[in-house]
Amino acid sequence: MISRLKRNDKIGLFFFVAFILSSSLIWLFEERFDKEQWRSNPSLRYKMVDDVIESQLLIGKPKYEVIELLGQPSSRSSAEKDAFLYRIGRQPGFFETKREQLLIIFEAQTVVKVTIVEEE
Protein backbone atom coordinates (compact mmCIF):
# COMPACT_ATOMS: atom_id res chain seq x y z
CA MET A 1 0.00 0.00 0.00
CA ILE A 2 2.72 2.50 0.96
CA SER A 3 4.60 1.78 -2.28
CA ARG A 4 1.50 2.89 -4.24
CA LEU A 5 1.36 6.33 -2.57
CA LYS A 6 2.63 9.32 -4.49
CA ARG A 7 5.85 10.97 -3.35
CA ASN A 8 4.03 13.99 -1.83
CA ASP A 9 1.63 11.68 -0.01
CA LYS A 10 4.59 9.75 1.47
CA ILE A 11 6.19 12.98 2.66
CA GLY A 12 2.90 14.13 4.18
CA LEU A 13 2.41 10.76 5.91
CA PHE A 14 5.97 10.88 7.26
CA PHE A 15 5.46 14.34 8.79
CA PHE A 16 2.09 13.35 10.22
CA VAL A 17 3.57 10.27 11.93
CA ALA A 18 6.56 12.31 13.17
CA PHE A 19 4.20 14.92 14.63
CA ILE A 20 2.12 12.29 16.43
CA LEU A 21 5.21 10.57 17.83
CA SER A 22 6.86 13.80 19.02
CA SER A 23 3.63 15.05 20.61
CA SER A 24 3.19 11.73 22.39
CA LEU A 25 6.75 11.71 23.69
CA ILE A 26 6.51 15.28 24.95
CA TRP A 27 3.26 14.49 26.74
CA LEU A 28 4.69 11.28 28.16
CA PHE A 29 7.89 12.79 29.56
CA GLU A 30 6.58 16.17 30.68
CA GLU A 31 5.81 16.01 34.37
CA ARG A 32 2.38 16.87 35.68
CA PHE A 33 2.00 19.20 38.61
CA ASP A 34 2.35 17.38 41.92
CA LYS A 35 1.86 19.42 45.10
CA GLU A 36 4.25 17.34 47.21
CA GLN A 37 7.00 17.31 44.56
CA TRP A 38 6.62 21.07 44.04
CA ARG A 39 7.04 21.76 47.74
CA SER A 40 9.79 19.23 48.47
CA ASN A 41 12.01 19.78 45.39
CA PRO A 42 12.17 23.50 44.51
CA SER A 43 15.16 22.93 42.21
CA LEU A 44 13.07 20.57 40.03
CA ARG A 45 9.99 22.76 39.68
CA TYR A 46 10.99 23.61 36.10
CA LYS A 47 9.75 20.13 35.16
CA MET A 48 6.20 20.94 36.31
CA VAL A 49 5.93 24.63 35.50
CA ASP A 50 4.63 24.10 31.95
CA ASP A 51 1.77 21.99 33.29
CA VAL A 52 0.89 24.67 35.86
CA ILE A 53 0.70 27.30 33.11
CA GLU A 54 -0.91 25.27 30.31
CA SER A 55 -3.57 23.66 32.52
CA GLN A 56 -4.50 27.09 33.92
CA LEU A 57 -4.47 25.43 37.33
CA LEU A 58 -4.19 28.72 39.20
CA ILE A 59 -6.38 31.04 37.11
CA GLY A 60 -9.27 32.38 39.19
CA LYS A 61 -7.90 31.11 42.51
CA PRO A 62 -7.55 33.40 45.53
CA LYS A 63 -4.16 33.95 47.18
CA TYR A 64 -4.77 31.55 50.04
CA GLU A 65 -5.45 28.67 47.61
CA VAL A 66 -2.27 29.45 45.68
CA ILE A 67 -0.31 29.28 48.94
CA GLU A 68 -2.07 26.01 49.85
CA LEU A 69 -0.99 24.47 46.53
CA LEU A 70 2.47 25.97 45.98
CA GLY A 71 3.59 26.99 49.47
CA GLN A 72 4.96 30.38 50.40
CA PRO A 73 6.32 32.37 47.44
CA SER A 74 9.99 33.28 47.08
CA SER A 75 8.91 36.92 46.99
CA ARG A 76 5.66 38.83 47.08
CA SER A 77 3.99 41.92 45.73
CA SER A 78 5.92 44.95 44.69
CA ALA A 79 4.64 48.50 44.64
CA GLU A 80 3.54 48.30 41.00
CA LYS A 81 2.23 44.70 40.89
CA ASP A 82 0.18 42.47 43.13
CA ALA A 83 2.12 39.28 42.45
CA PHE A 84 3.89 36.19 43.79
CA LEU A 85 7.20 34.86 42.47
CA TYR A 86 8.31 31.23 42.84
CA ARG A 87 11.80 30.02 41.99
CA ILE A 88 11.60 27.04 39.65
CA GLY A 89 15.19 25.82 39.51
CA ARG A 90 17.45 25.67 36.49
CA GLN A 91 17.03 23.29 33.59
CA PRO A 92 20.16 21.28 32.83
CA GLY A 93 21.90 22.37 29.66
CA PHE A 94 25.23 22.97 27.98
CA PHE A 95 24.93 26.72 27.92
CA GLU A 96 24.59 28.99 30.92
CA THR A 97 20.94 29.96 31.14
CA LYS A 98 19.41 32.62 33.29
CA ARG A 99 17.34 31.53 36.22
CA GLU A 100 13.62 31.74 35.74
CA GLN A 101 10.71 32.21 38.11
CA LEU A 102 6.99 31.56 38.00
CA LEU A 103 5.15 34.88 38.13
CA ILE A 104 1.56 34.85 39.39
CA ILE A 105 -0.32 38.13 38.98
CA PHE A 106 -3.41 38.95 41.01
CA GLU A 107 -6.22 41.43 40.50
CA ALA A 108 -8.73 41.86 43.33
CA GLN A 109 -6.96 39.04 45.23
CA THR A 110 -7.58 36.55 42.37
CA VAL A 111 -5.08 35.05 39.91
CA VAL A 112 -5.43 36.60 36.45
CA LYS A 113 -2.10 35.63 34.83
CA VAL A 114 0.59 32.98 35.29
CA THR A 115 3.84 33.16 33.31
CA ILE A 116 7.59 32.60 33.46
CA VAL A 117 10.01 35.51 33.87
CA GLU A 118 13.78 35.76 34.15
CA GLU A 119 15.14 36.24 37.64
CA GLU A 120 16.50 39.73 38.17
MOSULVEN-V419076 format. One line per field, one symbol per residue. ss: DSSP state (~ for helix, > for strand, _ for the rest). psi: psi as a letter, one per 20 degrees, with the letter a starting at -180 (. if undefined). Layout:
ss: ???
psi: ???
This chain:
ss: _~~~__~~~~~~~~~~~~~~~~~~~~~~~_____~~~~~~_~~~~~~_~~~~~~_______>~~~~~~~~____>_______>>>>>____________>>>>>>>>__>>>>>>>>>__
psi: ghhiqqghhggggghgggggghgggghgipqqpogggghhmhijhhhihhhgghikhipiqrghhghggiapqhraqrhipnqqppqjapqqrhqoqqqrqppopqpljqphpprpqqp.
